Amino acid sequence: MASTRKPDVAVFHSADCHLCERALAQVRGLRDELDFELREIDIGGDPALEAAYREWLPVVEIDGRRRFTYHVQLDALRRAVAQAAAES
């Protein structure tokens, strides 16, 4: 029986980051089409998240695996989400 778990897509971002705003809009725009859980994580004010993600923003992870930094490639995001769904 196939799992009904949706892939988890996390977008790490911060305020006043134009690349982050673009990535968030792109990922939000594909959420209904690709049927994934979306977590938007603002790293501002969290020293551990700042250290891990600040120089790479925005960062998109799928099921905990870093897939995109700086820019989101929409076709690659579609493939990565489909792969994650197939593995669940």
C-alpha positions as CSV (number, residue, x, y, z in Angstrom):
1,M,0.0,0.0,0.0
2,A,1.4,3.4,-0.9
3,S,2.1,5.9,1.8
4,T,0.0,9.0,2.0
5,R,2.7,11.1,3.6
6,K,3.4,14.3,1.8
7,P,6.9,15.5,1.2
8,D,8.1,18.2,3.7
9,V,9.4,21.3,1.9
10,A,11.2,23.8,4.2
11,V,12.2,27.3,3.0
12,F,14.7,29.0,5.2
13,H,14.5,32.8,4.8
14,S,15.0,36.1,6.4
15,A,13.4,39.5,6.3
16,D,14.4,42.0,3.6
17,C,15.9,39.2,1.4
18,H,14.7,39.7,-2.1
19,L,15.9,36.3,-3.2
20,C,14.0,34.8,-0.3
21,E,10.8,36.6,-1.3
22,R,11.1,35.2,-4.8
23,A,11.8,31.7,-3.7
24,L,8.9,31.7,-1.2
25,A,6.5,32.9,-3.9
26,Q,7.8,30.2,-6.3
27,V,7.4,27.4,-3.8
28,R,4.0,28.6,-2.5
29,G,2.9,28.7,-6.1
30,L,3.7,25.0,-6.6
31,R,2.3,23.7,-3.3
32,D,-1.2,22.9,-4.6
33,E,0.2,21.4,-7.9
34,L,2.8,19.2,-6.1
35,D,0.9,18.4,-2.9
36,F,3.6,18.9,-0.3
37,E,3.8,20.3,3.3
38,L,5.4,23.7,3.4
39,R,7.3,25.1,6.3
40,E,8.6,28.7,6.1
41,I,11.4,29.2,8.6
42,D,12.6,32.7,9.4
43,I,16.1,32.4,10.6
44,G,16.2,35.9,12.1
45,G,17.1,36.0,15.7
46,D,18.1,32.3,16.0
47,P,21.9,32.1,16.3
48,A,22.0,28.4,15.3
49,L,19.9,28.9,12.2
50,E,21.8,32.1,11.4
51,A,25.1,30.2,11.5
52,A,23.8,27.3,9.5
53,Y,21.9,29.2,6.8
54,R,22.7,32.9,6.5
55,E,25.3,32.8,3.8
56,W,23.1,30.4,1.6
57,L,19.7,32.1,1.8
58,P,17.3,31.2,0.6
59,V,17.6,27.5,1.3
60,V,15.0,25.0,0.3
61,E,15.1,21.5,1.8
62,I,13.0,18.6,0.9
63,D,12.5,16.0,3.7
64,G,15.6,17.4,5.4
65,R,17.9,17.3,2.4
66,R,19.2,20.6,1.1
67,R,18.1,20.9,-2.6
68,F,18.4,24.6,-3.5
69,T,20.3,27.6,-2.4
70,Y,20.0,31.2,-3.7
71,H,17.6,30.3,-6.5
72,V,14.8,27.7,-7.1
73,Q,14.7,25.9,-10.4
74,L,11.0,25.1,-10.9
75,D,11.4,21.9,-13.0
76,A,14.1,20.6,-10.6
77,L,11.8,21.3,-7.7
78,R,9.0,19.4,-9.4
79,R,11.3,16.4,-9.9
80,A,12.7,16.5,-6.4
81,V,9.2,16.6,-4.8
82,A,8.0,13.8,-7.0
83,Q,11.1,11.7,-6.0
84,A,10.5,12.4,-2.3
85,A,6.9,11.4,-2.7
86,A,7.8,8.2,-4.4
87,E,10.3,7.3,-1.6
88,S,7.8,7.9,1.2
